[in-house]
Amino acid sequence: MAKDRLIIFDTTLRDGEQSPGASMTRDEKVRIAKMLEKMGVDVIEAGFAIASVGDFESVRAVAEAIKGSTICSLARTGAEDIDRAAEALRPAESGRIHTFIATSPIHMEYKLRMSPDNVVERAVAAVKHARNLVGDVEFSCEDASRSEYEFLCRIIEQVIDAGARTINLPDTVGYGEPGEYGAMVGRLMNSIPNADKAIFSVHCHNDLGLAVANSLSAVMHGARQVECTINGLGERAGNASLEELVMAVRTRPDIFPVEVSVDATQILATSRLVSSITGFVVQPNKAIVGANAFAHESGIHQDGVLKYRETYEIMRAEDVGWNANKLVLGKHSGRAAFKARLEELGITLDNQAALNLAFTRFKELADKKHEIFDEDLQALMSDVQPAEYTSRYSFVSLEALSRTGSKPHADIQLLIDGDTQQASAEGDGPVDAAFKAVEVLVNSGANLLLYSVNAITSGTDSQGEVQVRLEKDGTIVNGNGADTDIIVASVKAYLDALNLLDAGVLKAHPQRGV
């Protein structure tokens, strides 16, 4: 008996970006979208078109670049939101408008300040308006898990009649419990007269650590679309993790009555790309994509795996892309091999000049670090990819001194608006001194919210990847830098964040959504 297909709806570029500091530029969104397309994701929610000019341009750029997946934009129920989403989606071969309104009593009373009747009227009007602009409309009942059952039946029946062909039931605040939540989805599908005209979807947040469990419970009760993100990225505690959902369905075909069309071998490369761009490091014990996901420390486990893999491994590491975690290039590798490996990682360069620059940086890295891994290439390309804005600040040189019993000191040289400038400062450590030296020159007034260092690969010659999160006037940005010298990587990350703040390319979202 053929199984139903489970639609994978990825919202890394929209809900995932709502993690403070995880904002992505237009070009970074396109890079991630191309990897999602390569993976075979069914629907890519590219952004919230009306949230800002940057979001609109990102949705449009993804719509232009992607042909193999449906491209979606979120929209509130106002006509202006929906029109803006439709305009951004115009280049898409397959476009979807995803409109939503809150349906729980607490949201309707205290946030919307609308009566239930007005909410239904607004939802129906929004779906009808959207259907006049695109053929594919999804409607979400925000905070569905805390909504009244009878009201959900009423509004869902009417929006299906209005033309919605996907009905999403978000667990917006992560309140759901798997048994209760799944049963709610199944009961709605069995009670609403026209439920057979729509696909029922779920969008679960991870506040209680139940996002994946709630999503899979809903699938068992009839949901045929799951909304998720790479690495479980998302607002607050995040969303249901795409890699966990996909591999649960793949690993337990005896339990789940669905199948997915995702190419799981692309999971790890996509995870690393998202981590590199957002600066959100994947914890080592993260399922599927964590560094320890397929590691065995216990002697008993090691012995069992060596004798027969299935004793302690329910999945093959190769099935999710871990076979790519090996030495791929070295100092003697040529330009063709370098370019081919970048393409395998979903990285494309626009012209020969960009390739030449990247290859030069690769050779410089290979002279410092003889073993070049995929993680090194991801970090390298994040550093050399051309931005869609002009960078005011760039790194030239650094001398840092740290000696026991002496105050750490840093001398730094930067290129600012094309002019070379230098400054010195002392600090509590060499990184603090370097950052203070930068501030002597730029006087940004930004607040440092996060400083994080991660070794990209193993070994003392590993590149250090640094994330710096800055805040100024309510805007939060995340800067990244990588180098075999941690202090240099730190300054690069700090300057990256300052350039983002200065360019103003990342704006806060006026409405968070589902």
N, C-alpha and C positions, 0 to 999 in steps of 0.2 A: 504494500500500500504506500503510495507516494506521500511524502510529508509536505506540510505547508512550508512556505518560505518565510523566514523571519527577516523583516526589513531592518537593516542597521542604519540608524539615523545618528550621524555624528555631529555633536554640537561643540566640539573643541574650540572652534573659531568664534563662537558666540558665547555660550555659557562658560566654557573653559576660560575665555579671556576675562571674565568677570572676577577671577581670582585677583586680589589686589597685587599689582606689580606684574601680572601676566600679560599685559597688553602687548599686542603684536602690530607691527607695521603692515602696510598693504602687501609688500613683496614677501614678507614672512608668511602671511596668510596664504598667499598663492603657493609658496613652497610646500606648506603643510597640506594644502588642498590637493596638490599633485600627488603627494604620497598617499593620501586617502583614496584618491581615484585609482592609483596603481594597486592599492589593497583591495579595491572592489567594493568600497562603501556605497550603499544605495543612495543615501541622502546626505548632503553636506550643508549644515546650517552655517552660512558664511558670515552672518552678522546681523545687526539691528540697524537697518539702513537709515532710519531717521535719527539715530542717536547722535551722529556727528557727520561732518563732511568726510572725515577719515573712514568711518564705518561704511558710508554709502559707496565711497570709491573702492573699498575693500570688497564689498559684495559684488560690485560691478566687475572688478578685476578677476575675481574667482569665476564669475559667470562667463567671462570671456575666455578664460584659460581651460576650463574643465568641460569635457564633452561626455564622459562616461558615467557621471553621477548626476542626480537631480540636485540643483542648487536652490537653497531655501533662504529666505530672509524673514526674520521675526518682525511683527508689527502689532501694535496695540489696535484697538477696535475703531480708532478715529480714521476718518477718510484720508487725512493728510498722511498718516503713518502708512496706510495701505497703498496710496498712490506712490509714495517714495519707494516702498519696497518693490512695487511693480516696475518702476523706472530703473532701479538698480539691476533688476533681474532680466531686463530686456534682451541682453546678449545671450542669455542661457538657452541651450538647446532644450533643456528640461528644467523649468522653474516652478517653485512652490512658494506661496505666501503662507506663513504660519502666524495666525492671529490669535490673540488670547484675551481673556478677561477673568478676573477673580470671581469665584463662585461660592466661597465659604462665607458663612454669616459674619465672621470676624473681619474678613477683608471687605465685604460689601458695606458693612456698617462703618468701620473705622478708616479704611483706606479710600474706597471709592465714594462713600457717602451716597450710595444709590440703593433704590429698592430692588428686590428681586425681579419685579416686572420690568424695570428699566434696564437691568442687566441683560435679561433675555432679549429685549428689544434691540439693545446695542449690539449684542452678539450676532443676531440674525441679520441685521443691516450690514455689519462688517463682512460677514461671509458672502452675502449677495454681492456686495461691492467688489470684493476680491475676485469672485467668480467671473465678473465682467471683465477682469483684467488678465487673469491667468486661468488655466484649466485645472490646476492642482491646488486645492486649498486645505490646509490643516487648521483645526480649531482646538485650543487648549482651555480646559477648565482649571485655571490657576488655583492651587491649594485644594485640589480635588479630594485628597485624603481626609480633609477636615470639612468637606461640604456635606450638606444634607442630601440623602439618597434621592428623595422625591424630586428635589430641585434639579439634581444632576439628570435624572430621567427626562424632566421637562425641557431643559435647555439643550441637551444633546439631541433629542428627537427633532427639535425645531431647527438646529443648525445643520443637521443632516438633510432635512427637507430643503434648506436654503442652499445646499450645494457642497457642504464640507464632506470630503471623502476620506479624511483621517481625523479621528477623534483622540485627542491626547488627554490623559488623566494624570497630571503631575502630582508627585508627592513633594510639593514645593519646599517644605521645611523639614523633610526627613522624618515625619511623624509616623509613617506607616509601619505596620508589623506584617511580615510576609503572609501569614494565613489570612488575616483580616483584609489586607490590601488586595491580594489575589482574588479572594472571594468577592470583593466589591466589584472588581472588573468583570468577573464572570457573571455576576448577578445583573449588572447593567446590560451586558450583551444579550442576556436571556430575556430581559424585561422590556427593553425599548423596541417598539414595533418595527422600526426601519433600521435596526442595528446592522442588518446584513448588507446595507448599502455603503458601509464605511469600514475601514480598518481601524481597530482599536490599538492605541499606542500608550506607552508609559514613559515617564520621565522622572527618575527617582534621585533624590539627594541623599547624601551619606551622613547626615548629622548623627545618627545612631549606629552607623556602620552597617546599615541594612540595604543600601541602594541596590546592590547586585541581587541579593536574596529577594527583595521586593519585586524587582524586574522579572526575575525568573519565575516567581510565583504567579505573576500576572500572565506570563507566557503559558504556563500550565493551565490557566483558566481562560485562554483564548486570545490574549493580546498577540498581535502579529507585527508590531513594530516596537523596538526599544530605542530610546534616546540615551546616548552615552557619550563619553569623551575618552580620548587617549590619556592613559595614566590616571584616570579618574579625576582629571583636573576640573575645577569648577569653584563656584562661590562657596564660601564657608568651608565645610568639610569635603566639598567636591560632589561629583556626580557618579553614577554607575560607570564602572570601568569597561570600556569597549573590549579590551583584551580578555578580561575575566568572563564577560558574557559570551563572547565568541568561543572561547576555549571550553567553557562549561557545556555549551551546546554540542561542540565537536567531540568532547571527551565522553559525554554521557548520552549517546544516541538512543540508549535503551530507556531513558527517562523522558527526554524532551521530544515532543512530537513535531519538531521543526528542524529545518536545516538552514545554514547561512551560506552565502556565496562569497564571503570574504576570503582573500588569499592570506592565510594566517602567517605565511613565511615573511610577510612584510611588516608584521607587528613590531618586532624589536627595532628595526630601522626607523619606523615612524615614531615610536616611543622616544628614541634618542633624539630625533629631530625636534620634537615638541619640547623635550626637556632642555635642549640646548638653546632654543629660541626664547622660551619663557623664563629660563633660569630656575625652574622648579626641579630640583634634583629628585630622582626616583630613589626611594628608600631601598636599601639592599634586600630587605625581606618582602618586598612587594611581589605579589603573585604574578607569574608569567614573565614580567620584564625586569624584576629586581635582580641585582648581581648575584644573589644567593638562591634564586628561584630553582636552580638545578644543581646546587652545590650540596655535597654530602660530607659532613664532618665526622659523624659517628662511624667508628670502625665497623660496627655491625651493618650499618647502611651501606658503607663502601663495599664491603664484602658481598652483600646481597646484590647490589647493582652490577658488580663485576661478573657475578655468576649468571644473573638473569635480570636485565634492566627493569622489567615490570615489577620486581619485588618492592621497589621503593619509588618508581617513577610512573606516573599515570599518563604522562605526555612525553613525547620526544622533544628535546631541546631544539632540534633542527626544524620542527614543525612550526615554531614561532620565530625562526630567524637566527637562533643562537649559533648556527654554523657559520654565520658571518663574523662572529666575534673571534677573529684570528688575524695574524699578521697578513696584511695585503700588499703593502708597498714598502720600499726602502729607498736609500739614497741613490741607488742605481736604476730605479724605475724610470721609465720614459714617459713622455707627455701623453701618448696614446693610452697607456695603461692607467695613468692618473685620471684622464678624462673619463674613461670607461667605468672606473670605480665610482667616480662622482655620480655618473648617470645611474648606476645601480643603487646608489643611496638616495636617488630622487633629486639630485642637485644638478641643475642645468645652468650653463653660462651663456649670456646673451651674445657674446662676440669673442673674437680672437684675442682682443686686448684683455678682456676679463680672464680668459683662460691663461694667458701669459702671466698676469699678475698672480693668479692663484698658484700656478706652477712654480713661480719664483719663491713664493712664501713656503710652499711645500718643500722645496729644496733647502731653504734656510732651516726649516724645522728638522729635516732629515739629517742635517749636519750636527744638530744638537742632540737629536733623539733618533737612534738608528732603527728602531722598530716603530713603524707607523701603523696605527690601528684605525678602524672606522671611526671610533670616537674622536681621534685626533683630527680626522678629516672634517667631521661635523663642526668641531670647534674652529678649525682653520677657516672653513667657509663662512661661518657666522661672522668672522673677523674681516673677511675680504669682500663679502657680497656688497655690491653698490647699494647705497640707500636712496630712497626717493626724496630725500631732503639733503641740504648742504650742511656738512658738519663744521661747526665753528672751531671745535677743539680737536687736536690730534696729538698723539704722543710722539716725542722726539727722542729724549734720553732721560735716564734717571741714575743717580748715584745715592745709595742709601747706606748709612752707617749705623750699626747696632753693636754696642760693646758693653759687656757686663760692667756695671758701675758708672756708665756714662749715659747721658740723655740721647736717645736715638735721633738721628738727623737725616734729612733728605734734601738733595739738590735736584731740581727737576727742570726740564726744558720742554716747552710745549709750542705747537704752532697754533696761534690764535688769529683767526681771520687773515691767514696768510703771513703773519709776522711771527718770527721766533722770539719767545719771551722765556725768561727763567726766573726762578724764585727758590728760596730755601726756607725750611721750617723744622722745628723740633716737635716731637710727639711722644706719646706713651709707648710707642713701638714704631718700627719702620713703616708699617702701613699707615698708621695714624699720622706720622710725620709727612709721608708722601701726600696724603689727602689734604693735610693742612697747607702744604706747599702749593698744591693745585688751587686751593681756595684763596691763597694770597693773590693769585693771578686772576681768578674768575669771579670771586666774591658772589657766589650763586645765591646764597640765602636758603639753600635747600636743606632739608632734614634727612639724615641717614637713618633709614628704618631697618635695613638688613644688610649684613655683610656675611657672605657665605663662601667657603672655599671647598672645592671638591677635586680630588685627583682623578683625572680623566681615565687613566689606565694605571696598571701596577708598575712598580719600579721607581727608584729614586730619580730617574730622568723623565718621569711622567710630566706631562703638561698639567699645570694647575688651572682649573676653570673657576673663575670668581664671579659671583653675582652680587651686585650692589643695587639696593632699592632706595630710591630717593623720593621725597615728597616736597612739593612746593605749591602753595595756594590751592590745595585740594587735589592736585594732579599727582598721581603715583606712577613712577616709571621704573623699569627694571633694566639695568645695564649689565652686559656680559663682557668678559675679557678672558683670554687664555694665553698662557706663555709658560715656558719651562721655568721662568723666574716668577715666583709668586707675587713679589712686590710689583713687578711690571704688569702682570695680569691684573692686579688690583687697581692700578692706575688706569689701565685700559678700560676696565669695567666702569670705573667712576666717570671717566670721560664719555663713555658710551651713554650713560644715564644723563649726564649733563647735556649732551647733544640732543637727546630726545626731549628733555625739558625745554631747551632753547628753541627747538623747531616747533614745539607744540603739536606734534603729529598724533599724540595720544590724548584722547579726551575722556572724561568720566561719562558713564552712561546715565542719562536722566531717568531711565526706567529699567529695572533689573530684569523683569520678565519672569518666565516660568521656572 
